[in-house]
Amino acid sequence: MAPPEFQMLSRDLEQLNDMLDMFFVVSGFLIFSFYSDRIQSFGDYLAFLVRRVARLYPLHLLTLAGFCAVWLAVGLGLVNAKMTETYSFVDLLQELLMINAWGLTDTLSFNYVSWSLSAEWFAYLMFPLVLAIWRRAGTGGLIGLLIMTVIALEVLTWIGFMPFPSWLEATTWGAYRVFADFVLGATICVLAHRRYTQIRSQWWPWVGYAVAVFTLISDPAWGYLGMIAIALALFLAAQVEINAPERTKYLNPLMPLAAVSFGIYMWHPLVASAVIGLAWNRWLLPQFGTPFMVAVMITVALSLIISLLSARYFEAPIRKRIVDWQERREGKRKRSDVAMASTAAE
Protein backbone atom coordinates (compact mmCIF):
# COMPACT_ATOMS: atom_id res chain seq x y z
CA MET A 1 0.00 0.00 0.00
CA ALA A 2 1.30 3.43 -0.87
CA PRO A 3 2.33 5.57 2.12
CA PRO A 4 0.06 8.51 3.10
CA GLU A 5 2.68 11.02 1.95
CA PHE A 6 2.75 9.39 -1.48
CA GLN A 7 -1.04 9.53 -1.71
CA MET A 8 -1.01 13.22 -0.76
CA LEU A 9 1.65 13.97 -3.39
CA SER A 10 -0.35 12.06 -5.99
CA ARG A 11 -3.44 14.14 -5.24
CA ASP A 12 -1.42 17.33 -5.56
CA LEU A 13 0.08 16.21 -8.87
CA GLU A 14 -3.39 15.45 -10.23
CA GLN A 15 -3.87 19.20 -10.47
CA LEU A 16 -1.27 19.15 -13.25
CA ASN A 17 -3.50 16.84 -15.30
CA ASP A 18 -5.05 19.86 -16.99
CA MET A 19 -1.62 20.91 -18.24
CA LEU A 20 -1.51 17.78 -20.40
CA ASP A 21 -3.84 19.54 -22.81
CA MET A 22 -0.98 21.87 -23.64
CA PHE A 23 1.10 18.92 -24.84
CA PHE A 24 -1.81 17.41 -26.77
CA VAL A 25 -2.46 20.69 -28.58
CA VAL A 26 1.26 21.04 -29.39
CA SER A 27 1.22 17.45 -30.67
CA GLY A 28 -1.64 18.27 -33.02
CA PHE A 29 0.23 21.34 -34.22
CA LEU A 30 3.49 19.47 -34.90
CA ILE A 31 1.91 16.41 -36.49
CA PHE A 32 -0.21 18.54 -38.81
CA SER A 33 2.73 20.80 -39.66
CA PHE A 34 5.01 17.91 -40.56
CA TYR A 35 2.63 15.42 -42.18
CA SER A 36 -0.24 17.41 -43.72
CA ASP A 37 1.54 17.60 -47.08
CA ARG A 38 3.43 14.32 -46.80
CA ILE A 39 0.40 12.03 -46.54
CA GLN A 40 -1.03 11.74 -50.04
CA SER A 41 -1.90 8.04 -50.17
CA PHE A 42 -2.84 5.11 -47.97
CA GLY A 43 0.76 3.93 -48.15
CA ASP A 44 1.95 7.30 -46.82
CA TYR A 45 -0.55 7.01 -43.98
CA LEU A 46 0.64 3.51 -43.07
CA ALA A 47 4.21 4.78 -43.02
CA PHE A 48 3.08 7.56 -40.69
CA LEU A 49 1.45 5.04 -38.34
CA VAL A 50 4.55 2.84 -38.34
CA ARG A 51 6.69 5.80 -37.34
CA ARG A 52 4.27 6.70 -34.55
CA VAL A 53 4.30 3.12 -33.28
CA ALA A 54 8.09 3.13 -33.42
CA ARG A 55 8.11 6.29 -31.30
CA LEU A 56 5.56 5.27 -28.66
CA TYR A 57 5.12 1.53 -28.41
CA PRO A 58 8.55 0.14 -27.42
CA LEU A 59 8.74 2.25 -24.25
CA HIS A 60 5.06 1.64 -23.54
CA LEU A 61 5.70 -2.11 -23.74
CA LEU A 62 8.80 -1.91 -21.55
CA THR A 63 7.18 0.10 -18.75
CA LEU A 64 4.05 -2.07 -18.95
CA ALA A 65 6.28 -5.12 -18.49
CA GLY A 66 7.64 -3.51 -15.32
CA PHE A 67 4.15 -3.24 -13.84
CA CYS A 68 3.37 -6.79 -14.94
CA ALA A 69 6.46 -7.90 -13.01
CA VAL A 70 5.04 -6.21 -9.90
CA TRP A 71 1.69 -7.90 -10.52
CA LEU A 72 3.43 -11.26 -10.79
CA ALA A 73 5.48 -10.64 -7.64
CA VAL A 74 2.31 -9.83 -5.69
CA GLY A 75 0.60 -12.92 -7.07
CA LEU A 76 3.52 -15.10 -5.95
CA GLY A 77 3.52 -13.50 -2.51
CA LEU A 78 6.96 -11.99 -2.95
CA VAL A 79 5.62 -8.45 -2.45
CA ASN A 80 2.67 -7.28 -0.39
CA ALA A 81 0.96 -4.38 -2.17
CA LYS A 82 -2.58 -3.26 -2.86
CA MET A 83 -1.68 -1.31 -5.99
CA THR A 84 -2.48 -4.37 -8.13
CA GLU A 85 -6.09 -4.76 -6.97
CA THR A 86 -7.35 -3.02 -10.13
CA TYR A 87 -5.17 -5.10 -12.44
CA SER A 88 -6.80 -7.69 -14.69
CA PHE A 89 -6.09 -9.49 -17.94
CA VAL A 90 -8.78 -7.39 -19.64
CA ASP A 91 -6.98 -4.22 -18.53
CA LEU A 92 -3.70 -5.70 -19.72
CA LEU A 93 -5.15 -6.48 -23.14
CA GLN A 94 -6.55 -2.96 -23.45
CA GLU A 95 -3.17 -1.47 -22.60
CA LEU A 96 -1.42 -3.73 -25.10
CA LEU A 97 -3.85 -2.57 -27.80
CA MET A 98 -3.64 1.04 -26.57
CA ILE A 99 -7.42 1.36 -26.26
CA ASN A 100 -7.55 1.98 -22.50
CA ALA A 101 -8.58 5.63 -23.01
CA TRP A 102 -11.43 4.91 -25.41
CA GLY A 103 -14.17 4.72 -22.77
CA LEU A 104 -13.96 0.94 -22.39
CA THR A 105 -12.93 0.94 -18.72
CA ASP A 106 -13.68 2.92 -15.58
CA THR A 107 -10.25 2.67 -13.96
CA LEU A 108 -6.65 3.46 -14.82
CA SER A 109 -4.57 0.33 -14.44
CA PHE A 110 -0.95 -0.78 -14.68
CA ASN A 111 1.03 2.24 -15.94
CA TYR A 112 -1.80 4.69 -15.41
CA VAL A 113 -0.20 7.50 -17.44
CA SER A 114 -0.43 5.34 -20.56
CA TRP A 115 -4.00 6.58 -21.05
CA SER A 116 -2.45 9.55 -22.85
CA LEU A 117 -0.70 7.20 -25.32
CA SER A 118 -4.00 5.49 -26.00
CA ALA A 119 -5.60 8.88 -26.57
CA GLU A 120 -2.80 10.01 -28.89
CA TRP A 121 -3.11 6.77 -30.83
CA PHE A 122 -6.80 7.47 -31.34
CA ALA A 123 -5.93 10.92 -32.70
CA TYR A 124 -3.41 9.37 -35.11
CA LEU A 125 -6.05 6.94 -36.36
CA MET A 126 -8.44 9.85 -36.91
CA PHE A 127 -5.80 11.97 -38.67
CA PRO A 128 -7.07 11.11 -42.18
CA LEU A 129 -10.46 12.59 -41.23
CA VAL A 130 -8.77 15.83 -40.16
CA LEU A 131 -6.78 15.96 -43.40
CA ALA A 132 -9.82 15.19 -45.56
CA ILE A 133 -11.87 17.97 -43.96
CA TRP A 134 -9.02 20.47 -44.26
CA ARG A 135 -8.35 19.64 -47.90
CA ARG A 136 -12.03 19.88 -48.79
CA ALA A 137 -13.17 22.78 -46.59
CA GLY A 138 -9.96 24.55 -45.53
CA THR A 139 -9.56 26.39 -42.25
CA GLY A 140 -13.31 26.81 -41.89
CA GLY A 141 -13.68 23.04 -42.04
CA LEU A 142 -11.16 22.54 -39.24
CA ILE A 143 -12.88 25.16 -37.09
CA GLY A 144 -16.23 23.50 -37.79
CA LEU A 145 -14.84 20.08 -36.85
CA LEU A 146 -13.46 21.54 -33.62
CA ILE A 147 -16.78 23.16 -32.71
CA MET A 148 -18.77 20.00 -33.50
CA THR A 149 -16.36 17.87 -31.45
CA VAL A 150 -16.56 20.18 -28.44
CA ILE A 151 -20.35 20.32 -28.63
CA ALA A 152 -20.53 16.51 -28.78
CA LEU A 153 -18.21 16.21 -25.77
CA GLU A 154 -20.25 18.74 -23.81
CA VAL A 155 -23.47 16.84 -24.55
CA LEU A 156 -21.95 13.48 -23.62
CA THR A 157 -20.69 14.96 -20.35
CA TRP A 158 -23.97 16.74 -19.61
CA ILE A 159 -26.09 13.60 -20.01
CA GLY A 160 -23.64 11.61 -17.90
CA PHE A 161 -22.51 9.27 -20.68
CA MET A 162 -18.95 10.48 -20.22
CA PRO A 163 -18.38 9.98 -16.46
CA PHE A 164 -16.39 13.12 -15.71
CA PRO A 165 -17.34 16.57 -14.38
CA SER A 166 -15.88 17.99 -17.60
CA TRP A 167 -14.53 16.39 -20.75
CA LEU A 168 -11.38 18.43 -20.11
CA GLU A 169 -10.69 16.12 -17.15
CA ALA A 170 -11.31 12.85 -19.00
CA THR A 171 -8.69 10.10 -18.69
CA THR A 172 -10.32 6.73 -19.32
CA TRP A 173 -12.33 8.61 -21.96
CA GLY A 174 -9.34 10.75 -22.86
CA ALA A 175 -9.25 9.73 -26.53
CA TYR A 176 -12.04 12.16 -27.36
CA ARG A 177 -10.56 14.92 -25.22
CA VAL A 178 -7.25 14.54 -27.03
CA PHE A 179 -8.93 14.47 -30.43
CA ALA A 180 -10.41 17.90 -29.69
CA ASP A 181 -6.98 19.13 -28.57
CA PHE A 182 -5.42 17.61 -31.69
CA VAL A 183 -7.86 19.43 -33.99
CA LEU A 184 -7.22 22.66 -32.08
CA GLY A 185 -3.48 22.24 -32.64
CA ALA A 186 -4.00 21.61 -36.36
CA THR A 187 -6.19 24.71 -36.63
CA ILE A 188 -3.58 26.87 -34.88
CA CYS A 189 -0.95 25.49 -37.27
CA VAL A 190 -2.95 26.60 -40.32
CA LEU A 191 -3.69 30.02 -38.85
CA ALA A 192 -0.09 30.58 -37.72
CA HIS A 193 1.34 29.89 -41.16
CA ARG A 194 -0.87 32.57 -42.68
CA ARG A 195 1.28 35.15 -40.88
CA TYR A 196 -1.50 37.35 -39.63
CA THR A 197 1.06 39.06 -37.40
CA GLN A 198 4.73 40.00 -37.58
CA ILE A 199 5.55 39.14 -33.97
CA ARG A 200 9.27 38.54 -33.61
CA SER A 201 9.94 38.94 -29.89
CA GLN A 202 10.36 35.66 -27.98
CA TRP A 203 8.89 37.28 -24.86
CA TRP A 204 5.36 37.12 -26.25
CA PRO A 205 5.09 33.30 -26.22
CA TRP A 206 6.78 33.13 -22.80
CA VAL A 207 4.15 35.48 -21.42
CA GLY A 208 1.47 33.47 -23.17
CA TYR A 209 2.67 30.17 -21.71
CA ALA A 210 3.00 31.71 -18.25
CA VAL A 211 -0.62 32.86 -18.44
CA ALA A 212 -1.69 29.42 -19.69
CA VAL A 213 0.12 27.57 -16.89
CA PHE A 214 -1.23 29.94 -14.24
CA THR A 215 -4.75 29.54 -15.59
CA LEU A 216 -4.55 25.75 -15.75
CA ILE A 217 -3.19 25.16 -12.25
CA SER A 218 -5.11 27.94 -10.48
CA ASP A 219 -8.64 26.65 -10.88
CA PRO A 220 -9.72 23.71 -13.10
CA ALA A 221 -13.23 25.23 -13.15
CA TRP A 222 -11.89 27.91 -15.51
CA GLY A 223 -11.88 25.20 -18.18
CA TYR A 224 -12.15 26.90 -21.55
CA LEU A 225 -10.19 29.92 -20.37
CA GLY A 226 -7.19 27.65 -19.93
CA MET A 227 -7.64 26.22 -23.43
CA ILE A 228 -7.86 29.73 -24.88
CA ALA A 229 -4.63 30.63 -23.07
CA ILE A 230 -2.92 27.50 -24.49
CA ALA A 231 -4.09 28.32 -28.02
CA LEU A 232 -2.90 31.90 -27.77
CA ALA A 233 0.49 30.93 -26.35
CA LEU A 234 1.07 28.35 -29.09
CA PHE A 235 0.00 30.78 -31.79
CA LEU A 236 2.43 33.42 -30.48
CA ALA A 237 5.27 30.88 -30.25
CA ALA A 238 4.60 29.75 -33.82
CA GLN A 239 4.64 33.35 -35.05
CA VAL A 240 8.07 33.94 -33.54
CA GLU A 241 9.40 30.68 -34.99
CA ILE A 242 8.04 31.54 -38.44
CA ASN A 243 8.95 35.24 -38.50
CA ALA A 244 12.29 35.09 -36.68
CA PRO A 245 13.55 31.50 -36.28
CA GLU A 246 17.01 32.71 -35.29
CA ARG A 247 15.58 34.15 -32.07
CA THR A 248 14.67 30.74 -30.67
CA LYS A 249 18.14 29.23 -31.02
CA TYR A 250 18.82 29.84 -27.34
CA LEU A 251 16.46 26.91 -26.64
CA ASN A 252 18.67 24.42 -28.53
CA PRO A 253 20.63 23.32 -25.41
CA LEU A 254 17.34 22.17 -23.87
CA MET A 255 16.47 19.91 -26.80
CA PRO A 256 18.19 16.76 -25.39
CA LEU A 257 16.11 17.07 -22.23
CA ALA A 258 12.96 17.79 -24.21
CA ALA A 259 13.64 14.70 -26.31
CA VAL A 260 13.37 12.46 -23.22
CA SER A 261 10.31 14.17 -21.75
CA PHE A 262 8.17 11.30 -23.03
CA GLY A 263 10.48 8.84 -21.30
CA ILE A 264 10.33 10.74 -18.01
CA TYR A 265 6.56 10.79 -18.23
CA MET A 266 6.38 7.03 -18.84
CA TRP A 267 9.07 5.95 -16.38
CA HIS A 268 8.18 8.07 -13.35
CA PRO A 269 5.21 5.98 -12.09
CA LEU A 270 7.30 2.80 -12.14
CA VAL A 271 10.29 4.49 -10.51
CA ALA A 272 8.06 6.11 -7.88
CA SER A 273 6.48 2.77 -7.04
CA ALA A 274 9.92 1.20 -6.58
CA VAL A 275 11.59 4.06 -4.69
CA ILE A 276 8.72 5.40 -2.59
CA GLY A 277 6.32 2.48 -2.41
CA LEU A 278 9.00 -0.11 -1.65
CA ALA A 279 12.46 1.26 -0.84
CA TRP A 280 11.43 4.30 1.21
CA ASN A 281 8.34 2.85 2.85
CA ARG A 282 9.94 -0.44 3.87
CA TRP A 283 13.61 0.32 4.28
CA LEU A 284 14.79 3.92 4.11
CA LEU A 285 12.13 5.29 6.47
CA PRO A 286 12.12 2.50 9.11
CA GLN A 287 15.89 2.01 9.12
CA PHE A 288 17.22 5.52 8.58
CA GLY A 289 14.29 7.88 9.04
CA THR A 290 14.81 9.25 5.53
CA PRO A 291 12.51 12.24 4.90
CA PHE A 292 9.83 11.78 2.28
CA MET A 293 11.10 14.67 0.14
CA VAL A 294 14.49 12.99 -0.10
CA ALA A 295 12.76 9.96 -1.57
CA VAL A 296 10.96 12.26 -4.00
CA MET A 297 14.26 13.82 -5.07
CA ILE A 298 15.76 10.35 -5.58
CA THR A 299 12.72 9.42 -7.69
CA VAL A 300 13.10 12.51 -9.87
CA ALA A 301 16.84 11.93 -10.36
CA LEU A 302 16.42 8.23 -11.16
CA SER A 303 13.55 8.94 -13.54
CA LEU A 304 15.76 11.36 -15.46
CA ILE A 305 18.76 9.01 -15.55
CA ILE A 306 16.71 5.98 -16.57
CA SER A 307 14.92 8.01 -19.24
CA LEU A 308 18.20 9.18 -20.75
CA LEU A 309 19.60 5.63 -20.77
CA SER A 310 16.37 4.22 -22.14
CA ALA A 311 16.23 6.80 -24.92
CA ARG A 312 19.77 6.09 -26.06
CA TYR A 313 20.17 2.35 -25.59
CA PHE A 314 16.62 1.04 -26.01
CA GLU A 315 14.17 3.42 -27.69
CA ALA A 316 16.48 4.83 -30.39
CA PRO A 317 17.83 1.43 -31.60
CA ILE A 318 14.37 -0.17 -31.62
CA ARG A 319 12.85 2.83 -33.38
CA LYS A 320 15.61 2.77 -36.01
CA ARG A 321 15.03 -0.92 -36.73
CA ILE A 322 11.29 -0.44 -37.13
CA VAL A 323 11.70 2.61 -39.37
CA ASP A 324 14.40 0.89 -41.45
CA TRP A 325 12.09 -2.11 -41.91
CA GLN A 326 9.27 0.17 -42.99
CA GLU A 327 11.49 2.03 -45.44
CA ARG A 328 12.78 -1.22 -46.98
CA ARG A 329 9.21 -2.44 -47.31
CA GLU A 330 8.14 0.84 -48.89
CA GLY A 331 11.10 0.72 -51.27
CA LYS A 332 10.14 -2.79 -52.40
CA ARG A 333 6.54 -1.69 -52.94
CA LYS A 334 7.59 1.29 -55.07
CA ARG A 335 9.97 -0.84 -57.14
CA SER A 336 7.19 -3.36 -57.67
CA ASP A 337 4.80 -0.61 -58.78
CA VAL A 338 7.40 0.70 -61.24
CA ALA A 339 8.00 -2.78 -62.63
CA MET A 340 4.28 -3.39 -63.06
CA ALA A 341 3.84 -0.04 -64.78
CA SER A 342 6.77 -0.80 -67.10
CA THR A 343 5.33 -4.22 -67.97
CA ALA A 344 1.92 -2.71 -68.68
CA ALA A 345 3.49 -0.09 -70.96
CA GLU A 346 5.21 -2.78 -72.98
N, C-alpha and C positions, 0 to 999 in steps of 0.2 A: 504493500500500500504506500502511496506517495506521502511523504511527510507533509504536515500542515503548511510549512513555509513554502513548499513546492506548489501546493494547491493555491495558496494566496498569490504567488508569483504568476501562476498560470492564468488566474482570473484577471490580474492586472494586464498581462500581455494580450488577453483577448480584446482589449480596447484597441489594439493595433490592427485587428482584423479588417477594420474599415480601410486602412491604408493599403491593403492588398489591391483595392480597385485601381490605385495609381499604377501599379505594375501591370495589371490587366489592360488598362487603357494604353499604356506605353507599348505593350506587346502587340495590340491591334494596330497601332501606328507603325511600328517597325515591320511587322509582317506584311502589311498592305504596301508600305513604301518599297520593300525589297521584292515582293513577289507579284504585285498587281500586273506588271507588264511581262513577267517571266512565265506565267501560267497561261498557255494558249491552247493546250490540249489535255486530254485525260492522262497521257503519259507524263506531261509536265506536273500535273497535280499529284500523281503517284510518287514522282521523284520528290516533290515537296513533302509529302507525308513521310516518306522514308527518312528524309533529313530530320524531320521533327521527332520521329521515333528514335533516331540515332542520338539526338540531343537529350531527350527526356527519359527514355525507357531504361537504359542500362543502370543509371543511378537509382531510379525508382525500384528496379528489381533488386538491387544490392541492399538498399535500406529496408525494403520489405522483407528480405531474407533475414536481416538482423532481428526484426520483430518476430518473425516466425521462429527463430532460434530461442527467443525468450518464451514464446508460447510453448515450445517443446520442452524447455527446461522446467516450466511450471507444471506441465503435464506429467513429467517424470518425477516431480517432487524435489528437484534440485534447487529450485528457487520458490520462495513463498511470496506471491504478489497477486494483487487483485486487479491489476491493470489489464489482464487478459480475459476478464469476465465477459467482455463484449465481443471477443474474437469468435469467429465461426468460419467454417469452410465456405459458406456463401459469401461472407465478407471478403475472404481471401480471393475467391474467384472474381468478385467485382473489382477488387484492386488490381488483380492481374490483367483484367480487361480494360482497366481505367474507365469504369462506368460508375464508380462509387459516388459521384457528384451529380448523377442524372435523376435524382429523386427516387431511387430504388431502395433506399435504406434510410432509417431514422437516426443512425448513430455513426460517428466517425470511429473507425477501427484501425488496428495496426498502426501504420505511420499516418497519423491523422491529418498531417499537412498535405498528404497526397491528393486530397480532394481538389486542390487547385490544379494539379496535373490533369486530373480527369476533366475538369471544367475547360482547361485550355485545349485538351484533345477534342472536346465537343466543338469548340470554336474553330479548330482546324478542319474538322469534318464539314462544318457549315460554311467554310471559306468560299467554295464555289458559288453558293447562293449570294454572298456579299458581292463577289466579282460580277456575277450575272446582272444583279440589280444596278450596280454602278455603271457597267458598260451599256446598259439599256436606258437607264434613267438619269445617270450622272449624279452630281452631288445631291440634288433634290431627292433622288431615289434612296440614297444612303440615309439622309435625314428622315425620310418617311419610314424606312425600315427601323431606324432607331426609335422613333416615336411609337410605332406600332408594337415594337418589342417591349418598351417600357409600359405602355398601356396594358398589354397582356400580362406582364408581371404584376402590375398593380392589382389587376382584377383577380388573378390567381391568389395573391396574398390576401386581398380583401375578403374573398369568399372562404378562406381558410384551406384552400387546396395546397398551397405552398405553406408549410408549417413554420413560418418565421414572422416576427413582428413587421419586418420589412424585407423585400427581396434583396436589398443592399446588404443584409446580414446573412444571406443564404450560404450554407456550406454543403450539406448533403444534397441540396438543390442548386448548388453553385454554378452548374453548367450554364444555366439560363441567365444568371447574373453576369457571368463572364462574357457570354455572347453579347449582351447589351454593352458591356465595357469595350469589347472588341470592335463592335460597330462604331462606337463613339471614337475610338482611336483611329479607325479608318477614315471617318469623316473629318477629323482634325487634320489628318495627313493631307487629304485633298484640299482642304481650305488653306492650310499652311503653304502649300506649294503654289498657290495662286498669288502669293506675295501681296496681300492686301496692305501690309505695313512694310516699313523700312527699318524696323527695330534692329539695332546692331549691338546694343549694350547688354553684356551678360548679366547685369544686375536685375534686369526685368524678370527673367525666368526664376532667378533665386528668390526674389520677392514673391513671385507667384507660387513657387513650391512651399515657401515658408507659410504663406496664407493657407494653402491647401492642407499642409500637415497640421497646422493649428486648428483648422476647422474640423478635420477628421477626428482628432484625438480629444477635442474639447467636449463635444456633445454629439453622440451618434444620431440624436433626434434631428440634427440639422440636415441629415440626409442629402437631398439634392444640392444644397449649398456646397457641400464638400465636393460633389461631382463637378459642379460648375467651376470650383476653384482648381480642381485637377485639370479640367479641359483648358482653362485659361493658361495655367502654368505650362502645360505641354505645348500649346499653341505659341506662346512667347518663346519657349526654348527652341522650337522648330524654326521660328523666324530668325533668331540669332544664328543658328546653325546654317540656314540657307543664305542669309544676307552677309554674314561675316564669319565663315567657318574657322578662320585663323584665330578668332577670339576665344574659342573653346579648347584650344590646344593645351591649356594649363590643366585640363582634366585627364590628359593622357596617362600620367603616372598612376591614376586610380583605376585604370582599365583592368589590370590583373586581378585586383580585388573584386571589381564588378563582375568579372568573368566567372568567379566562383560563388557569387551570391546565391545562385540556384543550389549549389552544393551545400552551402551553409544552411539554407532553408530546409533542405531535405535531411541533413545529418543531425541537426540540433536536437530533435526529439529523441533520437536514439542515444546520442551522447548524454543528454540530460537524464534519461532513464538510468543509464549505467553509472554516471557520476553521482547524481543526487539521489536517485531512487535506491541505488544499491551501495555504492562506495561511501557516500557521506552518511546516509541514514543508518548503515549497519556497521561502519568501521570508523570513519573519520570523526564523526560526532561522538559516539560512545567512548572511543579510545583516546582521542586527542582533544575533544571539545572544539573541533574546527567550526568556525562561524559559517552560517549558511551562505553569506555573500562571497566567502572564499570559494565555496563549492560552485557558486554561480560563475565566478571569474574563471575557474578551472574549466568549466563547461564551455564557456565562450572561447577560451584559448584553444581547447582541444577541437572544438567544432571547426575553427578556422584552419588549424593545422591539418586535420583529417580531410577537410574540403580541398585544400591545396594539393595534398598528396593524391586524393581521389581524382581530381581534375586532370592531373598530369599523368598518372600511372595507370588509371583505369578508364575514365570517361573518354579522354582524348584518343587512346589507342582503339577502343571499341568503336567509337564514333567513326574513326578513319576507316576501319575495316568495313563497316556497314555502308558508308558513303562510297568507298571504292567498289564494293560489290554492286551497288546500285548503278554507278557510272559504267562499269563493265557491261552490266546487263543492258543499260540504255544504249551503249555503243553497239552491241550486238543487234539490238532491235533496229537501230537506224541503218546499219549495214545491210540487214535483211530487207528492209524496206527499199533501199536503193537497188539491191539486186533484183527484187521483184519488179520494180519499176523498169529496170533495164531490160529484163526478160520480156515484159509486156510490150515495150517499145519495139523490140526486135520482131 
